[in-house]
Amino acid sequence: MTAEGFLEGRRLQLARGVLLQCIMGGYPPSRFYGSDDGDLALVADPKQIHRLPWSQQPRALAICDADELTGESSRLSTRGQLKAVVARYAALGLAPVVATELEFFVFAPNPDPTQPFQPPMGLDGRREDGHSAFSVSSNNGLRPFFSEVYACMAALGLPRDTFMHEMGVSQFEINLLHGDPLLLADQTFLFKHLLKEVALKHGLTVVCMAKPLAHTPGSSMHIHQSVVEADSGRNVFSDEAGEPTAVFRHFIGGQQACLADFTALFAPNVNSYQRLCHPFASPNNACWSHDNRSAGLRIPASSPVARRVENRLPGADANPYLAIAASLAAGLYGIEQRLEPSAAIQGEFEVPDNLSLPCTLHAALERLKRSHLAKELFGTEFIEGYIASKTLELTSFFDEITPWERRVLAAQA
């Protein structure tokens, strides 16, 4: 939209079906979004209008809510779903607090998708070979890129906590500061968009796939969660003596009760399960533990005021609005139903059957399809539409034969 049109308050409308557009560009049958495919109104959040600092031509980006023309939030909007979950906490006098950790890879351009990704050429004329995890000098060859990333984050008002080289080849992680869930979802979305745009300026490719390289750790989007009293800001996961509360236990119990049903919301793509089923400190379970990275639900070492639950299931490819909404909805379900968690696990452990998670997109969608709880918390319209869109993507994947199949199976009798 032109700046003039935006400033005049001109309404921008969007076909309803676009909210269920699959990643290849197609759509599920119109019955999932209304046979008329009528319009939604895109209503800009006045707190989320940003001049884009990486663009030479003056441009701005406005994060919008997708609302029905009657004024209420569209049930197909993931941002709307997150706002609804936060409102349910508010009705109880509570406010959730979250932070996201986002991992991503920086690669050289990859014009041929049949070829593996490669790290970019460093200042020494070599490509990183994987020995730079947590190194203070590992990104020197990418210094111009990261310098602009930092500058653009500051221009967009994206505060960062820590930035580091992760375990993978040319893999990095940022920790965003904790805060309001909707704000953190917006910031995570903006940061991913910023990364890709700035990378293109520098002749690089940023990839937020869950598992872009074989034999290498994948990329996560861990979600740290706590709950405070809306009035006082007191963390309800800790009592006055600094000990864990019943609310803390119930929140974990809700996460455990819902994680398997909600796996397709946290791991939305075929590639997501490459990360989960080849775990390098990647969770494929609903166990919980104190500071054990093999558990899907980790309680980081912290002071009582910062007691929180880290959901380690979501990948970097997850929709931040939907992943945060699903995780917080699970915790609230546990609080409301007073669910008790299993015993905490420590050290090496075997995952009990009742705490295992689906390990393929097909299995996750089937589990979501059978979930009455998911439809109760997010609405039948959203869950059925989401499944329809993801089923199209899964079908498209199965329409192709992979190089592994040709290499290994063609010679079989």
N, C-alpha and C positions, 0 to 999 in steps of 0.2 A: 504494500500500500504506500502511496505517496505520503511524505511527511505532512503535507497540507491536509490530505484527507483524514489522516490519523488525528491531527490536532483539532480538526473540526468535529471530531466525535463520530465520524461516519462508521456505521456498523459493518463489520466484516463477517460474512457468513460462509459456512462450509458444509458440504454435503455430509450428512450423518454417517454414511458408510465409510468415510475416510478414517474414522477412528478404529475400524476393523480391517483396514488395508494390511495385507500381509507383506513381508519383507521383499517378495519378488515383484510386488506391485498389483497383484490381483485381489479379488474380494470374495468372501464367502457369499452364499445365496442371500438375497435381499431380505428374507424373512428374519435374519438375525439383526438387522438394523432398521427395519421398517420398510415395507414394500414400496412406499412412496419415495424413500431416500430423501426425505425432506431436509431442510437446512438446520444447522446449529448456529448460534451466535458465538464468535470468538471475542471474549471480553478481557481486555488487557488488565493484568494486575499492575496497579500504579507503582508498586514497589519493585517491580521487575521489568523496567524499561531501561535498556542499556545501549549506549553508543558503542559500536563495535570497534575497539582500538586497533585491530589488525587490518581493518579495511581502509584502503587508500581513498576510495569514494565514500563520502559520509553515509553511513548506514546505521540503523538501530534495530534492535531485536526486542520484541515484547513477548514475555511469557503470558499466555492467555488461558483463561478457563473456557471450557466448551460447555455452553449452557443451551438448554432448550429455549425456543423462542418465547415460551411462557415464563421464562425466568429461572426455573430450577436447574440445578446442575445435571448434565447428561450422565446417566448411569454407565455409559460407555467410556467416560473420561477417567483415566487413571489418576489425574490430579484431583478430580472431584472425589474419587474413591478415598484418597488419602485425607482430604479435608473432612469427609464424613467420619472416618475413623477417629481423627483428632477431636471432632465434636462429641463423639461418644465418650471419650475420656473426660472432656470438659463438663459433660452432664453429671459426672461423678465427682467434680471438684478436683480433677487430676489433669496433669499436663505431661505428655511424654517428651523426652529429650533424646535426641539421636545424634550420632556422628557416623560418617561413612569413611571407609578406607578404600580407595580405588587404585587398582593396579592396572598397568597398561604397558604395551611394548612399543618401542620406537624402531622402525625398520627403514631400510632403503626402499625406494619405489619398487613395486611388484606388478609390472604390467601384464605378466603371464600368470594367471591364478593356478595353473597346473604346476608351477614351480614353488618350492618352499620359500618362506620369507627369509631374508638375510638382514643382519644388523647393518647399520650404515657404516661407511668408511670413516675411521677416526682421523685425528690430526696427524697421527704417525703413519698413515697410509694402510693401516690394518683394520680388519673387522674384529669386534669384540668376540672372544671365544668362550665366555661364560665364567671367567675367573674374577669377576668384578663385583660380586654380590656384597652389598653394604660398604663398598669402597668409597672413600672420600674423594677420590679422583676419577671415578669411573665414568662420569658424564662430561669430562673435559672436552672430548671431541664434539659434544653436543651443546657446548656452552652458549653459542649464539641463539640456538633454539630455546633452551631453558631460560635464558635471560629475557627473551620476549614473552615466554609463558608467564614468568613471574610478574613482568610489567603489566601484561594484559589482565592477570588476576587482580592486581592492585587497582587497575582502572575499572574493573567490573565489581569491585567491592567483595572479592572472594578471599576471605582470610584463610590462611593455611597454617596448619600446625607443624607437621614434619614432611619432608620430601626425601626420598632415599632411593638408591638402586636396590632392586629386589633380587631374588634368587635366579631368575631366568636371564637368558642372553638379551641384553638391551631392554630389560624389564625394569619398570620404575613404579613407585607407589607414592601417593599423596594421602595424608590424613587431614580431612577438613575438620574445623573446630565444631564442637557439639553445640546444638541449639534446637530451635523449633523444627519439627519434622518437615513441614512444608518448605521452609527456608532451605533446609539441607538438601531436600530433593531438587529444588530449583538450582541450588549451587552445584550439585553433582551433575545435573544436566548441562548447565552452562559450562562447567569445566571440561566435560567430554567434548562439547562442541568447540570450545576454545582450542583444545589440544589438536584436534584434527585440522582446523583452519590454520593455525600457526605452523603446524608441521608442513602443510602444503606450501606455505611461503618459503620454507627452508629446504624444499626438495626432499622431504621425509614423509613417511607414512606412519601414523599412529593407529594401532590396532587394539580394540577393546573386546576382541573375541575372548571367550573363556579359555580356550586352549589353542593358540595359533601354531605352536611348535611341538612336535613329538619329542618325547623323552625329556621334557622340560616342564617345570611347574606352570600351572595355568594362572589366570588372572582373576582375582576375586573382587567383590565389593562387600566386605564385611560391614555389618550394621551394628553399632554399639547403642544400647537402649537402656534408659532408666526412666523412672516415673517420679514426678514431684507433685507436691500439693500446689494447686494453682495459686493459692493466696500467699503461702509462706515460702514456696520454693524448696521446702524440705524434701529430701530424697526418701520416698516411702519404702525403699528397699532396705533401709537401715533404721533400727530403733534408737532410742536415746543413749543406749549403752554401746552403740556401734555394731550391734549384732544383726544378722539377717532377719527380716520380718516374714510373716506369713504371706504378705503380698508379694514379696520377692519369690518365695517358693511357688505361689500360684501362677505368677507370670511365667516361670520356667515350665511349670506343668502345662500351661496353655500352649507354649511353643512346642513342647513335645507332642501334644495331642494333635497339632495342626500341621507340622512340618511336612509329613508325608503327603497329606491332601494338597498342600500348597506348593509342592516342589516345582510344578510347571510354571508357577508365578515367579519363583526365584531363579529357575534354570530354564529359560524360555526357548532355547534353540537346540538343534541336534548336537552342535559342538559343545554345549554346556556340559554334557554328560561325559565327554572326553576328559574334562577336568575332574569331575566327581568320581569317575570309576578308575582313574589312574592317580590315586591321591598322593601328592607330595604335600603333606600338611593341608590337604583339601578334604573337607568333611563329606561323608556320604552316610551320615547317621544323625539321629536325634538324641544322642547321649549328651549329658552335660557334665562339666568338670570344672574344677578350679585350676585355671592356667594350664590346660592341656590342649595343645593345638590339634590333636586328633579328634577332638569332640566337635560335633556340629554346633553345640552351644557351650561357649567358653566364658568363664567368669574371670576376667583379667585381675591380676593383683592390683589392689587399689586401696585407698582409704575408704572408710564407711560412707563419707559424703559423696564419693564417686563410684559407689557400688553399681555395677551395670551388668547387662547380659549381652554378650557378643554373638550375633547370629552369623556363622561362618559359611552358610550355605550359598548365598547369592554370588553369582559371578559378575565380572565386569560388564557382561553383556546384558545384565538385567535392567529393566526399566526402573529407575530409582523411585519413582512415585509408587509404582505397584509393589515393588519389593518392600519398601518401608511400610506401606499400608498393610500388606499381608502379615508382616512380622509383628507390627503393633496390634493388629486385630487378633492375632493368635494369643499374644500376651494378655490382652484385655479379656478375651474369652476365658482364659485360665483364672483371672482375678474374679470375674463374675461368677464362674462356676466353682470357685475354690478348689481347683484341681491341684493335686499333689504330684510332684515330679518323682521320677525314679530315683534310686540312690545315685549319688555322684560317682563317676568313675575316675580312676587315676592310673597312670602308667600304661603299660600294654593292656589292651582289652579286646574282647570279642563283642561284636554288636548283637544284642538280642534281636530276635526276629521282629518284635513289636516296635523296635526303634530303628529299623532299617528303612531306607528311602528308595523310591523308584530310581533305576539306574539307566533308563532310556527315556527319550521324549515320549515315545508311544506309551510306555508304562505310566509315566507321569500324567499324561492326558487322560488315560483310562481311569486313573485314581481320582483325578479332578472331576471327571464326568460323573463318578459315583458319589461324590462328596455332597451330602445335604448341607453340611456345615458351611462349605464355601458359598453355596447358593444363598444360604441364610445371611451370611456376613456381607457378601458383595452383590447379591441380587442375581436371579436366574438369567436375566438379560445379559449382564456382563459376562458371567461365567460361560454361558453357552456360546456367546459371540466370540469370546477369547479362544475357546476350544475349536470353534469352526475355523478361525483364522490360522491357528497353529497347526491344525490338521492339513490345511492346504500347503503349508510350508513343509510338513513332514512328507506329504505325498510328492511334492516337487523333489525333495531329496532322494526319495526312493526311485524316482524316474531316471536317475543317473547311476552309472556303474563306476565304482571308484578304481583308481590305479591299483590298489591292493588286490581287488578281485581279479583284475586282468593279469596281474603279475603272478599271483599265487594259485589261482584256481583254473586258469586256462589250460595248464598242462596236466590237470588231473584227468584220469581215465573215467 
